[in-house]
Structures are given as C-alpha cells and as structure tokens.
Amino acid sequence: MRIQICAVGRLRAGPEKLLLDDYTSRLDATGRGIGLSVLPLSEVEEKRRLEDTALMEREAELLLAAAPKGALIIALDERGRVETSEAFAKRIGTLRDNGTADVAFLIGGANGLAPAIRDRAAHVMAFGAMTWPHMFVRVMLAEQLYRAATILSGHPYHRA
C-alpha cells in the first residue's frame, strides 16, 4: 500500500523538515518489509489572495488533485476522531490487508480543511483537542505512520 501526505503550504528548511525527513525515511525502511511504501510529500499552495471560504475551497481542489487517483482519503481535522496509536496501526493494517492501493492523508492550511474534503474522506482524524501548527502536523503524522509500521512489524519502537 502506498502512503502519501498531501499538505497545504511549503515546509522550509529547519527542525520540522529534519524531523519529517527522518520519520519518512524510517517509515520507508520499516514499511517496505510489511507492504507499505511512502510517496514523496506533496505540497500545494494557492498564491492568490482569496477570502477564507474561497481559499479553503481552492486548497481542497489542490489537495485532491495532488492525491493519487483513486486514493482512499484520510483527512486531518480538529473535528476528527482521536484514536490511540494501536487503533491507528490497526486501521493502517486493515486497509493494507484489504487491498487498498493508495492512501492519501490530507492536511489543510491555516484555515483548516473545506467541508468538501471532510465529506469525501473515508476517515477524519485529529491529534487531540488542541490546535497544532499545520506544518508540525506533518511531523506528527509521519511519526505516527512510522509508529504504526513498527507496531505492525513487531518492532520494539512502540512501548505501550
């Protein structure tokens, strides 16, 4: 199963980028052994100044266009379901085992995700009730994907 993170905005060089690259490379190495592969991060950006609702709708178009055709969509949104790392790993394993070819995780910009994305998503998830910087959410997602791969492979990284 191929996994892609699609996000609004460009991640510049710095600590978040270093962490994202680290967890993505770990995920790629661990995931290959259990049938998971990572596609490069897909970043989208609307350069025009648009009002909040119009901007979210345009970002939704860009995110959906960046996702692999036919991919199962998982949206990251503050209104989403909060789940344990074990439950997340089980979800990833079930998708893989059921033959899902592509999964795209969509992360919105500063204004969040348009309702159209949440409506289209097979699953909407959150990293708790707090608001997180959308650039840091990429790192958190990459770490949780790596953690899921280690759980599925029996690796000792996850110690619950």
C-alpha positions, 0 to 999 in steps of 0.5 A, a space after each residue: 500500500 502506498 502512503 502519501 501526505 498531501 499538505 497545504 503550504 511549503 515546509 522550509 528548511 529547519 527542525 520540522 523538515 529534519 524531523 519529517 525527513 527522518 520519520 519518512 525515511 524510517 517509515 520507508 525502511 520499516 514499511 517496505 518489509 510489511 507492504 507499505 511504501 511512502 510517496 514523496 510529500 506533496 505540497 500545494 499552495 494557492 498564491 492568490 489572495 482569496 477570502 477564507 471560504 474561497 481559499 479553503 475551497 481552492 486548497 481542497 481542489 489542490 489537495 485532491 488533485 495532488 492525491 493519487 487517483 483513486 486514493 482512499 482519503 484520510 483527512 486531518 481535522 480538529 473535528 476528527 476522531 482521536 484514536 490511540 496509536 494501536 487503533 491507528 496501526 490497526 486501521 493502517 493494517 486493515 486497509 493494507 490487508 484489504 487491498 487498498 492501493 493508495 492512501 492519501 492523508 490530507 492536511 489543510 492550511 491555516 484555515 483548516 480543511 473545506 467541508 468538501 474534503 471532510 465529506 469525501 474522506 473515508 476517515 477524519 482524524 485529529 491529534 487531540 483537542 488542541 490546535 497544532 501548527 499545520 506544518 508540525 502536523 506533518 511531523 506528527 503524522 509521519 511519526 505516527 505512520 512510522 509508529 504504526 509500521 513498527 507496531 505492525 512489524 513487531 518492532 520494539 519502537 512502540 512501548 505501550 
